[in-house]
Amino acid sequence: MTGEFMTSGQNLTENQTITSSHVLSQSLGPVMLWGLGVGYVISGMYFGWNLGLPIGGTVGLAVSTLFIMLMYVFFTFSYTELACAIPKAGGGFDYATRALGPTLGYLAGVAQLIEFLFAPPAIAFAIGAYFHEFFPALPILLIATLAFLLFTGLNIVGVRAAARFELFITIFAVLELLIFSGVTLPHFEAQNLARNALPAGVTGIFASIPFAIWFFLGIEGVANVAEETRNPQRNILFGFGSSIATLVVLCILTFVSSIGVAGWEAIVYPVTGSDTTSDSPLPLALSHIVGKDHLLYHLLLTIGLFGLIASFHGLILAAGRVTLEFSRAGHLPGALRAIHPKFKTPAFALLANAGIGLIALYSGKTAEIITIACFGAITLYALSLLSFFKLRWSEPNLHRPFKAPLYPASQAFALLIAITALISMFVFNLNLGLFYLGILMVAFFLLKLRTRLEAT
């Protein structure tokens, strides 16, 4: 059946045979996993996080970022243990299902889908805005739409080709952040960090949490390619560890060097005194040093685009695997579990995700889309940490090639921060929180309806 998509009308469980039409290609090594782990996240350094500065200021966003950073470090240790012990494409969905049962596992899967489906549209809009700087005649939404189609197609062609491309552009994006820091840090002034540092008081710390999360959102996607990794028990550990170490360093450098040039207002508002915010904080910071006509400014725009593409492309890749695993479990239409016989990629899942992403893109609400993605991410993290504790207790003999350090203190701390972040996001984004809760309630209703129909 070469050239056709093959699928099965039956749900796949651990006790059923997975035919070749459902088997993913195992071709990823440790360096490519680093590229994916950093690539999923690195756009968060280039845009989005600065939108938390008007409500948090330098101190507010810095404090929330510090706690979120620690949460991610400890969470990553725990998630690595789970990924090495249970190397399946569903990530948190599979871990929660095994540890907490099908209902909470299902909700973890829905949260993961929301994260990976809502983050790419926000990045696509930023890609369109960056291209628009070079080609003003091209509409932002047209560029963003073409980006969705192009990178969905690349992911269909093959995971190895997709991962190689991801590694290539991620290396460029990391080098550009290092160059940016090298140019801006000599112009750093501590007084710029202290200027209007806490405009909304202590509440700004909690209100800016979604934008602190945006710095690291998506790193858990490394686990979603576990089925496509050679020797996953070893290579997943390297992928997670090297990625989080790289991202922590880049986060600190980017935050300090960009705000230290001229204060936080200079990287939020393109025009002084205006209420219009910008999705391009690093070019704004650099413009205060070299001007908009300088080669370095245009270099940052060009390679900064690579950073956006790296995360956009990587999250599309991870989202396809999440949708695939959800379909394997019978929670989505059977066609979405089809693996292309030639490329060995979840083609239909990728196409379906692109359709949903385009709908979100055309809403034009970048900050709101980021916040909804963060709701999904934090819910996933909390349920994954609960799964970690449950499996340590219920399956002490489970083969764990890697065991998270500082157990149980670090995991309890990460869970506390995740719960605090989730509550804070609801308090300061009530309408979006209710919208997110509505999605979960509809998903829960559909699960119960399906279960009842299967029982009759």
Secondary structure as UniProt FT lines:
FT   TURN            2..3
FT   TURN            14..15
FT   HELIX           20..22
FT   HELIX           30..41
FT   HELIX           43..46
FT   TURN            47..48
FT   HELIX           49..52
FT   HELIX           53..85
FT   TURN            89..91
FT   HELIX           92..100
FT   HELIX           102..134
FT   TURN            136..137
FT   HELIX           140..157
FT   HELIX           159..184
FT   HELIX           185..187
FT   HELIX           190..194
FT   TURN            195..196
FT   TURN            199..202
FT   HELIX           203..207
FT   HELIX           209..213
FT   TURN            214..218
FT   HELIX           219..228
FT   HELIX           232..262
FT   HELIX           264..267
FT   TURN            272..273
FT   HELIX           281..290
FT   TURN            292..293
FT   HELIX           295..328
FT   TURN            329..330
FT   HELIX           334..337
FT   TURN            341..343
FT   HELIX           347..361
FT   TURN            362..363
FT   HELIX           366..394
FT   TURN            396..397
FT   TURN            407..408
FT   HELIX           409..428
FT   HELIX           430..455
//
